[in-house]
Amino acid sequence: MIYLIDTKIDYNLLQGKLDDLLPQEWQQTSKMFESGQLLGIWRKASANGVIAIWNMADHEAINAQIRAMPLYPYMSSIEVTPLVAHPKYPEFCEAKAPQANLRIP
């Protein structure tokens, strides 16, 4: 199932840990992208979080993956919205094959 993930990150709580946690977060998202679980990700212009589209088996898988993210303890808000296909554009809810050749820094 496709999910919209909207997070807010409280960077004030990180207190100098960002340099250690960010590479771990990027490594985790790279694995998700390569496996086809991460379909897209965007930073918010306000610089206080991200919005992502995930392809996960079910709600339990979403909950487990969110809690596995290195920045999870610093997320002050997490909204998860299951998405269904629009009748005019059903292809937007179809998971794509894993993108092994693309790299997320």
MMTF fields as JSON, N, C-alpha, C and O atoms, coordinates in Angstrom:
{
  "mmtfVersion": "1.0.0",
  "mmtfProducer": "UNKNOWN",
  "numBonds": 419,
  "numAtoms": 420,
  "numGroups": 105,
  "numChains": 1,
  "numModels": 1,
  "chainsPerModel": [1],
  "groupsPerChain": [105],
  "chainIdList": ["A"],
  "bondAtomList": [4, 2, 8, 6, 12, 10, 16, 14, 20, 18, 24, 22, 28, 26, 32, 30, 36, 34, 40, 38, 44, 42, 48, 46, 52, 50, 56, 54, 60, 58, 64, 62, 68, 66, 72, 70, 76, 74, 80, 78, 84, 82, 88, 86, 92, 90, 96, 94, 100, 98, 104, 102, 108, 106, 112, 110, 116, 114, 120, 118, 124, 122, 128, 126, 132, 130, 136, 134, 140, 138, 144, 142, 148, 146, 152, 150, 156, 154, 160, 158, 164, 162, 168, 166, 172, 170, 176, 174, 180, 178, 184, 182, 188, 186, 192, 190, 196, 194, 200, 198, 204, 202, 208, 206, 212, 210, 216, 214, 220, 218, 224, 222, 228, 226, 232, 230, 236, 234, 240, 238, 244, 242, 248, 246, 252, 250, 256, 254, 260, 258, 264, 262, 268, 266, 272, 270, 276, 274, 280, 278, 284, 282, 288, 286, 292, 290, 296, 294, 300, 298, 304, 302, 308, 306, 312, 310, 316, 314, 320, 318, 324, 322, 328, 326, 332, 330, 336, 334, 340, 338, 344, 342, 348, 346, 352, 350, 356, 354, 360, 358, 364, 362, 368, 366, 372, 370, 376, 374, 380, 378, 384, 382, 388, 386, 392, 390, 396, 394, 400, 398, 404, 402, 408, 406, 412, 410, 416, 414],
  "bondOrderList": [1, 1, 1, 1, 1, 1, 1, 1, 1, 1, 1, 1, 1, 1, 1, 1, 1, 1, 1, 1, 1, 1, 1, 1, 1, 1, 1, 1, 1, 1, 1, 1, 1, 1, 1, 1, 1, 1, 1, 1, 1, 1, 1, 1, 1, 1, 1, 1, 1, 1, 1, 1, 1, 1, 1, 1, 1, 1, 1, 1, 1, 1, 1, 1, 1, 1, 1, 1, 1, 1, 1, 1, 1, 1, 1, 1, 1, 1, 1, 1, 1, 1, 1, 1, 1, 1, 1, 1, 1, 1, 1, 1, 1, 1, 1, 1, 1, 1, 1, 1, 1, 1, 1, 1],
  "groupList": [{"groupName": "MET", "atomNameList": ["N", "CA", "C", "O"], "elementList": ["N", "C", "C", "O"], "formalChargeList": [0, 0, 0, 0], "bondAtomList": [1, 0, 2, 1, 3, 2], "bondOrderList": [1, 1, 2], "singleLetterCode": "M", "chemCompType": "L-PEPTIDE LINKING"}, {"groupName": "ILE", "atomNameList": ["N", "CA", "C", "O"], "elementList": ["N", "C", "C", "O"], "formalChargeList": [0, 0, 0, 0], "bondAtomList": [1, 0, 2, 1, 3, 2], "bondOrderList": [1, 1, 2], "singleLetterCode": "I", "chemCompType": "L-PEPTIDE LINKING"}, {"groupName": "TYR", "atomNameList": ["N", "CA", "C", "O"], "elementList": ["N", "C", "C", "O"], "formalChargeList": [0, 0, 0, 0], "bondAtomList": [1, 0, 2, 1, 3, 2], "bondOrderList": [1, 1, 2], "singleLetterCode": "Y", "chemCompType": "L-PEPTIDE LINKING"}, {"groupName": "LEU", "atomNameList": ["N", "CA", "C", "O"], "elementList": ["N", "C", "C", "O"], "formalChargeList": [0, 0, 0, 0], "bondAtomList": [1, 0, 2, 1, 3, 2], "bondOrderList": [1, 1, 2], "singleLetterCode": "L", "chemCompType": "L-PEPTIDE LINKING"}, {"groupName": "ASP", "atomNameList": ["N", "CA", "C", "O"], "elementList": ["N", "C", "C", "O"], "formalChargeList": [0, 0, 0, 0], "bondAtomList": [1, 0, 2, 1, 3, 2], "bondOrderList": [1, 1, 2], "singleLetterCode": "D", "chemCompType": "L-PEPTIDE LINKING"}, {"groupName": "THR", "atomNameList": ["N", "CA", "C", "O"], "elementList": ["N", "C", "C", "O"], "formalChargeList": [0, 0, 0, 0], "bondAtomList": [1, 0, 2, 1, 3, 2], "bondOrderList": [1, 1, 2], "singleLetterCode": "T", "chemCompType": "L-PEPTIDE LINKING"}, {"groupName": "LYS", "atomNameList": ["N", "CA", "C", "O"], "elementList": ["N", "C", "C", "O"], "formalChargeList": [0, 0, 0, 0], "bondAtomList": [1, 0, 2, 1, 3, 2], "bondOrderList": [1, 1, 2], "singleLetterCode": "K", "chemCompType": "L-PEPTIDE LINKING"}, {"groupName": "ASN", "atomNameList": ["N", "CA", "C", "O"], "elementList": ["N", "C", "C", "O"], "formalChargeList": [0, 0, 0, 0], "bondAtomList": [1, 0, 2, 1, 3, 2], "bondOrderList": [1, 1, 2], "singleLetterCode": "N", "chemCompType": "L-PEPTIDE LINKING"}, {"groupName": "GLN", "atomNameList": ["N", "CA", "C", "O"], "elementList": ["N", "C", "C", "O"], "formalChargeList": [0, 0, 0, 0], "bondAtomList": [1, 0, 2, 1, 3, 2], "bondOrderList": [1, 1, 2], "singleLetterCode": "Q", "chemCompType": "L-PEPTIDE LINKING"}, {"groupName": "GLY", "atomNameList": ["N", "CA", "C", "O"], "elementList": ["N", "C", "C", "O"], "formalChargeList": [0, 0, 0, 0], "bondAtomList": [1, 0, 2, 1, 3, 2], "bondOrderList": [1, 1, 2], "singleLetterCode": "G", "chemCompType": "PEPTIDE LINKING"}, {"groupName": "PRO", "atomNameList": ["N", "CA", "C", "O"], "elementList": ["N", "C", "C", "O"], "formalChargeList": [0, 0, 0, 0], "bondAtomList": [1, 0, 2, 1, 3, 2], "bondOrderList": [1, 1, 2], "singleLetterCode": "P", "chemCompType": "L-PEPTIDE LINKING"}, {"groupName": "GLU", "atomNameList": ["N", "CA", "C", "O"], "elementList": ["N", "C", "C", "O"], "formalChargeList": [0, 0, 0, 0], "bondAtomList": [1, 0, 2, 1, 3, 2], "bondOrderList": [1, 1, 2], "singleLetterCode": "E", "chemCompType": "L-PEPTIDE LINKING"}, {"groupName": "TRP", "atomNameList": ["N", "CA", "C", "O"], "elementList": ["N", "C", "C", "O"], "formalChargeList": [0, 0, 0, 0], "bondAtomList": [1, 0, 2, 1, 3, 2], "bondOrderList": [1, 1, 2], "singleLetterCode": "W", "chemCompType": "L-PEPTIDE LINKING"}, {"groupName": "SER", "atomNameList": ["N", "CA", "C", "O"], "elementList": ["N", "C", "C", "O"], "formalChargeList": [0, 0, 0, 0], "bondAtomList": [1, 0, 2, 1, 3, 2], "bondOrderList": [1, 1, 2], "singleLetterCode": "S", "chemCompType": "L-PEPTIDE LINKING"}, {"groupName": "PHE", "atomNameList": ["N", "CA", "C", "O"], "elementList": ["N", "C", "C", "O"], "formalChargeList": [0, 0, 0, 0], "bondAtomList": [1, 0, 2, 1, 3, 2], "bondOrderList": [1, 1, 2], "singleLetterCode": "F", "chemCompType": "L-PEPTIDE LINKING"}, {"groupName": "ARG", "atomNameList": ["N", "CA", "C", "O"], "elementList": ["N", "C", "C", "O"], "formalChargeList": [0, 0, 0, 0], "bondAtomList": [1, 0, 2, 1, 3, 2], "bondOrderList": [1, 1, 2], "singleLetterCode": "R", "chemCompType": "L-PEPTIDE LINKING"}, {"groupName": "ALA", "atomNameList": ["N", "CA", "C", "O"], "elementList": ["N", "C", "C", "O"], "formalChargeList": [0, 0, 0, 0], "bondAtomList": [1, 0, 2, 1, 3, 2], "bondOrderList": [1, 1, 2], "singleLetterCode": "A", "chemCompType": "L-PEPTIDE LINKING"}, {"groupName": "VAL", "atomNameList": ["N", "CA", "C", "O"], "elementList": ["N", "C", "C", "O"], "formalChargeList": [0, 0, 0, 0], "bondAtomList": [1, 0, 2, 1, 3, 2], "bondOrderList": [1, 1, 2], "singleLetterCode": "V", "chemCompType": "L-PEPTIDE LINKING"}, {"groupName": "HIS", "atomNameList": ["N", "CA", "C", "O"], "elementList": ["N", "C", "C", "O"], "formalChargeList": [0, 0, 0, 0], "bondAtomList": [1, 0, 2, 1, 3, 2], "bondOrderList": [1, 1, 2], "singleLetterCode": "H", "chemCompType": "L-PEPTIDE LINKING"}, {"groupName": "CYS", "atomNameList": ["N", "CA", "C", "O"], "elementList": ["N", "C", "C", "O"], "formalChargeList": [0, 0, 0, 0], "bondAtomList": [1, 0, 2, 1, 3, 2], "bondOrderList": [1, 1, 2], "singleLetterCode": "C", "chemCompType": "L-PEPTIDE LINKING"}],
  "groupTypeList": [0, 1, 2, 3, 1, 4, 5, 6, 1, 4, 2, 7, 3, 3, 8, 9, 6, 3, 4, 4, 3, 3, 10, 8, 11, 12, 8, 8, 5, 13, 6, 0, 14, 11, 13, 9, 8, 3, 3, 9, 1, 12, 15, 6, 16, 13, 16, 7, 9, 17, 1, 16, 1, 12, 7, 0, 16, 4, 18, 11, 16, 1, 7, 16, 8, 1, 15, 16, 0, 10, 3, 2, 10, 2, 0, 13, 13, 1, 11, 17, 5, 10, 3, 17, 16, 18, 10, 6, 2, 10, 11, 14, 19, 11, 16, 6, 16, 10, 8, 16, 7, 3, 15, 1, 10],
  "groupIdList": [1, 2, 3, 4, 5, 6, 7, 8, 9, 10, 11, 12, 13, 14, 15, 16, 17, 18, 19, 20, 21, 22, 23, 24, 25, 26, 27, 28, 29, 30, 31, 32, 33, 34, 35, 36, 37, 38, 39, 40, 41, 42, 43, 44, 45, 46, 47, 48, 49, 50, 51, 52, 53, 54, 55, 56, 57, 58, 59, 60, 61, 62, 63, 64, 65, 66, 67, 68, 69, 70, 71, 72, 73, 74, 75, 76, 77, 78, 79, 80, 81, 82, 83, 84, 85, 86, 87, 88, 89, 90, 91, 92, 93, 94, 95, 96, 97, 98, 99, 100, 101, 102, 103, 104, 105],
  "secStructList": [7, 3, 3, 3, 3, 3, 3, 3, 3, 7, 2, 2, 2, 2, 6, 6, 7, 2, 2, 2, 2, 2, 2, 2, 2, 2, 2, 2, 2, 2, 2, 2, 2, 2, 2, 6, 1, 3, 3, 3, 3, 3, 3, 7, 6, 6, 1, 1, 3, 3, 3, 3, 3, 3, 3, 7, 1, 1, 2, 2, 2, 2, 2, 2, 2, 2, 2, 2, 1, 6, 6, 4, 4, 4, 3, 3, 3, 3, 3, 3, 3, 3, 3, 7, 7, 7, 1, 1, 7, 4, 4, 4, 4, 1, 7, 7, 7, 7, 7, 6, 6, 7, 7, 7, 7],
  "xCoordList": [0.852, 0.0, 0.897, 2.004, 0.39, 1.131, 0.694, -0.495, 1.676, 1.411, 2.117, 3.236, 1.452, 2.065, 2.541, 1.758, 3.827, 4.427, 4.809, 5.569, 4.289, 4.572, 5.143, 4.439, 6.415, 7.058, 7.538, 7.891, 7.537, 8.191, 9.314, 9.125, 10.471, 11.633, 12.012, 12.178, 12.149, 12.545, 14.07, 14.674, 14.67, 16.133, 16.759, 17.945, 15.993, 16.516, 16.87, 17.78, 16.156, 16.424, 17.702, 18.275, 18.148, 19.322, 20.612, 21.497, 20.732, 21.887, 23.217, 23.915, 23.564, 24.854, 24.915, 25.981, 23.813, 23.801, 23.499, 23.6, 23.131, 22.714, 23.814, 23.531, 25.056, 26.161, 26.347, 26.818, 25.987, 26.076, 24.834, 24.935, 23.659, 22.411, 22.024, 21.413, 22.366, 21.948, 22.518, 21.767, 23.805, 24.295, 23.587, 23.366, 23.238, 22.506, 21.103, 20.622, 20.458, 19.122, 19.184, 18.332, 20.185, 20.329, 20.642, 20.181, 21.408, 21.697, 20.403, 20.164, 19.585, 18.31, 17.38, 16.763, 17.279, 16.402, 16.942, 16.162, 18.255, 18.83, 18.44, 18.094, 18.492, 18.073, 16.593, 16.202, 15.782, 14.354, 14.106, 13.255, 14.842, 14.686, 15.086, 14.386, 16.211, 16.705, 15.767, 15.68, 15.066, 14.146, 12.75, 11.896, 12.51, 11.204, 10.231, 9.066, 10.681, 9.799, 9.661, 8.616, 10.688, 10.659, 10.452, 11.312, 9.31, 8.989, 9.359, 9.615, 9.392, 9.74, 9.913, 9.318, 10.739, 10.965, 11.29, 12.007, 10.752, 10.946, 11.194, 10.579, 12.101, 12.281, 11.23, 10.861, 10.754, 9.817, 10.599, 11.713, 10.015, 10.67, 10.93, 11.844, 10.139, 10.323, 11.509, 11.88, 12.111, 13.282, 12.991, 13.893, 11.751, 11.449, 10.915, 10.2, 11.257, 10.815, 10.816, 11.342, 10.213, 10.141, 8.745, 7.964, 8.468, 7.277, 7.783, 8.65, 7.248, 7.708, 6.521, 5.461, 6.733, 5.777, 6.451, 7.499, 5.834, 6.378, 5.442, 4.225, 6.028, 5.294, 5.588, 6.653, 4.645, 4.854, 3.698, 2.609, 3.944, 2.966, 1.675, 0.581, 1.804, 0.626, 0.965, 2.089, -0.017, 0.164, 1.248, 1.995, 1.335, 2.357, 3.76, 4.671, 3.924, 5.226, 5.585, 6.746, 4.603, 4.839, 5.297, 6.295, 4.575, 4.936, 6.336, 7.1, 6.676, 8.006, 9.093, 10.139, 8.852, 9.859, 10.055, 11.187, 8.983, 9.108, 9.953, 10.841, 9.685, 10.431, 11.887, 12.734, 12.175, 13.554, 14.395, 15.613, 13.765, 14.504, 15.357, 14.863, 16.621, 17.506, 17.004, 17.28, 16.271, 15.763, 14.408, 13.862, 13.867, 12.554, 12.422, 11.404, 13.392, 13.219, 13.076, 12.649, 13.432, 13.402, 12.256, 12.172, 11.376, 10.21, 9.117, 8.627, 8.741, 7.735, 6.318, 5.353, 6.202, 4.895, 5.089, 5.99, 4.239, 4.271, 2.827, 2.0, 2.541, 1.219, 1.384, 2.207, 0.6, 0.63, -0.752, -1.763, -0.775, -2.033, -1.971, -1.185, -2.789, -2.847, -3.458, -4.41, -2.909, -3.391, -3.975, -3.493, -5.0, -5.58, -5.516, -5.413, -5.577, -5.443, -6.603, -7.75, -6.277, -7.283, -7.793, -6.992, -9.097, -9.602, -9.035, -8.916, -8.691, -8.134, -6.654, -6.181, -5.911, -4.463, -4.055, -3.317, -4.505, -4.192, -2.706, -2.241, -1.954, -0.524, 0.262, 1.353, -0.265, 0.457, 0.505, 1.355, -0.382, -0.37, 0.229, 0.165, 0.801, 1.449, 2.917, 3.626, 3.36, 4.77, 5.635, 5.29, 6.737, 7.695, 8.714, 8.852, 9.411, 10.482, 11.594, 11.806, 12.315, 13.424, 14.419, 14.674, 14.969, 15.879, 17.317, 17.883, 17.898, 19.241, 20.314, 21.333, 20.13, 21.163, 21.134, 22.106, 20.043, 19.953, 20.467, 20.335, 21.048, 21.634, 21.079, 21.041, 20.645, 20.229, 21.403, 21.827, 21.925, 23.111, 22.816, 23.707],
  "yCoordList": [-1.174, 0.0, 1.237, 1.227, 2.288, 3.54, 4.46, 4.58, 5.101, 5.986, 7.321, 7.383, 8.381, 9.699, 9.868, 9.741, 10.153, 10.348, 11.821, 12.332, 12.495, 13.923, 14.06, 13.844, 14.418, 14.522, 15.941, 16.694, 16.271, 17.481, 17.02, 16.145, 17.613, 17.234, 18.407, 19.526, 18.155, 19.2, 19.219, 18.522, 20.025, 20.085, 20.646, 20.425, 21.362, 21.885, 20.758, 20.901, 19.647, 18.514, 17.766, 17.063, 17.911, 17.169, 17.602, 16.775, 18.861, 19.396, 18.801, 18.156, 19.022, 18.587, 17.154, 16.709, 16.409, 15.011, 14.862, 13.763, 15.956, 15.881, 15.344, 14.568, 15.741, 15.276, 13.763, 13.152, 13.157, 11.703, 10.995, 9.941, 11.585, 10.915, 11.059, 10.152, 12.174, 12.394, 11.358, 10.863, 11.004, 9.94, 8.6, 7.839, 8.316, 7.084, 7.132, 6.137, 8.289, 8.469, 8.294, 7.628, 8.89, 8.786, 7.355, 6.912, 6.641, 5.243, 4.42, 3.576, 4.681, 3.974, 4.292, 3.388, 5.579, 5.941, 5.402, 5.056, 5.329, 4.746, 3.276, 2.823, 2.536, 1.129, 1.006, 0.129, 1.891, 1.873, 2.181, 1.555, 3.135, 3.504, 2.346, 2.023, 1.74, 0.63, -0.567, -1.305, -0.764, -1.893, -1.576, -2.461, -0.323, 0.067, 0.521, 0.781, 0.624, 1.079, 2.601, 3.118, 3.309, 4.772, 5.179, 4.941, 5.791, 6.183, 7.632, 7.993, 8.457, 9.866, 10.515, 10.089, 11.561, 12.28, 13.732, 14.028, 14.635, 16.065, 16.716, 16.342, 17.694, 18.523, 19.612, 20.104, 19.984, 21.096, 22.401, 22.522, 23.36, 24.655, 25.333, 26.15, 25.002, 25.572, 24.96, 25.421, 23.922, 23.222, 22.567, 22.43, 22.164, 21.51, 20.088, 19.585, 19.445, 18.076, 17.651, 18.344, 16.49, 15.937, 15.396, 15.117, 15.26, 14.575, 13.472, 13.706, 12.281, 11.144, 10.28, 10.301, 9.528, 8.52, 7.165, 6.893, 6.331, 5.001, 3.939, 4.121, 2.84, 1.664, 0.549, -0.067, 0.297, -0.689, -1.692, -1.399, -2.858, -3.947, -3.6, -3.916, -2.951, -2.685, -1.658, -1.161, -1.35, -0.351, -0.75, 0.101, -2.038, -2.497, -2.259, -1.869, -2.495, -2.263, -0.78, -0.422, 0.068, 1.521, 1.905, 2.607, 1.447, 1.78, 1.3, 2.026, 0.097, -0.449, 0.355, 0.634, 0.729, 1.466, 2.871, 3.345, 3.529, 4.867, 4.796, 5.624, 3.825, 3.69, 3.276, 3.484, 2.694, 2.295, 3.447, 3.318, 4.558, 5.678, 6.339, 6.582, 6.632, 7.228, 8.556, 8.866, 9.342, 10.621, 10.495, 11.494, 9.286, 9.084, 9.729, 10.373, 9.588, 10.183, 11.718, 12.317, 12.336, 13.796, 14.289, 15.478, 13.381, 13.767, 14.206, 13.418, 15.478, 16.016, 15.759, 15.847, 15.444, 15.157, 14.207, 14.391, 13.199, 12.249, 12.003, 11.556, 12.298, 12.015, 10.977, 11.141, 9.906, 8.838, 8.772, 8.607, 8.904, 8.871, 7.782, 7.891, 6.731, 5.733, 6.37, 7.145, 6.04, 6.604, 5.512, 4.379, 5.858, 4.951, 5.645, 6.868, 4.86, 5.387, 6.316, 6.085, 7.357, 8.236, 7.544, 6.991, 7.558, 6.84, 7.346, 6.572, 8.607, 9.164, 8.834, 8.667, 8.736, 8.509, 7.358, 7.583, 6.169, 5.052, 4.722, 4.14, 5.08, 4.759, 5.445, 4.991, 6.515, 7.193, 6.369, 6.616, 5.405, 4.544, 3.18, 2.286, 3.009, 1.747, 1.834, 2.747, 0.884, 0.868, 0.574, -0.259, 1.249, 1.042, -0.017, -0.323, -0.559, -1.514, -0.798, 0.395, -1.501, -0.874, -0.215, -0.709, 0.899, 1.708, 1.487, 2.341, 0.382, 0.027, 0.967, 1.145, 1.575, 2.413, 3.853, 4.588, 4.257, 5.619, 5.671, 4.712, 6.79, 6.93, 8.16, 9.24, 7.995, 9.124, 9.429, 8.571, 10.638, 10.961, 10.927, 11.175],
  "zCoordList": [0.0, 0.0, 0.0, 0.537, -0.612, -0.702, 0.452, 0.749, 1.09, 2.227, 2.045, 1.535, 2.464, 2.566, 4.001, 4.943, 4.163, 5.489, 5.602, 4.78, 6.608, 6.829, 8.236, 9.221, 8.325, 9.634, 9.909, 9.001, 11.17, 11.654, 12.57, 13.415, 12.392, 13.192, 14.072, 13.587, 15.364, 16.309, 16.389, 17.204, 15.535, 15.466, 16.739, 16.985, 17.547, 18.815, 19.783, 20.6, 19.692, 20.576, 20.2, 21.032, 18.966, 18.492, 19.178, 19.4, 19.511, 20.243, 19.791, 20.573, 18.517, 18.012, 17.522, 17.096, 17.563, 17.13, 15.642, 15.096, 14.987, 13.593, 12.684, 11.771, 12.915, 12.072, 12.147, 11.188, 13.267, 13.412, 12.87, 12.241, 13.12, 12.77, 11.302, 10.738, 10.678, 9.3, 8.33, 7.49, 8.399, 7.513, 7.751, 6.808, 8.994, 9.302, 8.688, 8.146, 8.777, 8.202, 6.681, 6.092, 6.059, 4.6, 4.168, 3.116, 4.958, 4.645, 4.683, 3.82, 5.691, 5.835, 4.657, 4.094, 4.283, 3.168, 1.841, 0.954, 1.698, 0.478, 0.345, -0.746, 1.438, 1.421, 1.062, 0.292, 1.624, 1.326, -0.15, -0.781, -0.695, -2.098, -3.015, -3.975, -2.702, -3.523, -3.502, -4.483, -2.394, -2.278, -2.809, -2.869, -3.195, -3.703, -2.635, -2.938, -1.381, -0.303, -0.272, 0.123, -0.677, -0.718, -2.167, -3.015, -2.448, -3.818, -4.095, -5.243, -3.073, -3.229, -1.879, -0.889, -1.842, -0.583, -0.899, -1.855, -0.081, -0.259, 1.091, 2.09, 1.119, 2.316, 2.289, 1.222, 3.445, 3.541, 3.401, 3.91, 2.717, 2.538, 3.881, 3.998, 4.882, 6.221, 6.947, 8.026, 6.366, 6.923, 8.269, 9.096, 8.496, 9.774, 9.604, 10.471, 8.498, 8.336, 6.888, 6.017, 6.641, 5.288, 5.015, 5.925, 3.728, 3.25, 2.335, 1.493, 2.496, 1.694, 1.284, 1.91, 0.224, -0.22, -0.042, -0.628, 0.77, 1.053, 0.49, 0.445, 0.068, -0.386, 0.613, 0.572, 1.501, 2.556, 2.557, 2.063, 3.109, 3.088, 3.833, 3.365, 4.993, 5.808, 6.886, 6.954, 7.724, 8.778, 9.772, 10.256, 10.076, 11.018, 10.454, 11.184, 9.165, 8.524, 8.543, 8.737, 8.343, 8.41, 9.815, 9.977, 10.817, 12.196, 12.541, 13.177, 12.133, 12.426, 11.718, 12.304, 10.462, 9.712, 10.277, 10.375, 10.643, 11.238, 12.505, 12.707, 13.347, 14.599, 14.376, 15.245, 13.218, 12.898, 12.348, 12.226, 12.02, 11.445, 12.532, 13.633, 12.242, 13.25, 13.824, 14.983, 13.032, 13.541, 14.242, 14.709, 14.318, 14.938, 16.327, 16.583, 17.23, 18.56, 18.541, 19.528, 17.427, 17.321, 16.454, 16.15, 16.054, 15.276, 16.235, 17.044, 16.135, 17.046, 16.539, 17.298, 15.261, 14.68, 13.499, 12.681, 13.426, 12.318, 11.894, 12.688, 10.638, 10.088, 8.992, 8.093, 9.067, 8.076, 7.434, 8.117, 6.102, 5.367, 4.299, 3.358, 4.428, 3.358, 2.106, 2.197, 0.956, -0.304, -1.188, -1.196, -1.918, -2.911, -4.271, -4.358, -5.294, -6.646, -7.006, -6.622, -7.743, -8.317, -9.581, -10.334, -9.832, -11.001, -12.335, -13.284, -12.414, -13.655, -13.814, -14.939, -12.704, -12.741, -11.814, -10.856, -12.07, -11.167, -11.115, -10.134, -12.147, -12.183, -11.065, -10.718, -10.504, -9.429, -8.151, -7.295, -8.004, -6.818, -7.105, -6.26, -8.269, -8.596, -8.222, -8.646, -7.432, -7.035, -8.248, -9.086, -8.329, -9.412, -8.992, -7.808, -9.958, -9.666, -8.916, -9.132, -8.033, -7.302, -8.254, -9.352, -7.814, -8.61, -8.149, -7.467, -8.505, -8.022, -8.544, -7.876, -9.705, -10.289, -9.794, -9.972, -9.182, -8.671, -7.245, -6.485, -6.898, -5.554, -4.881, -5.471, -3.64, -2.824, -1.902, -1.128, -1.982, -1.145, 0.338, 1.151]
}
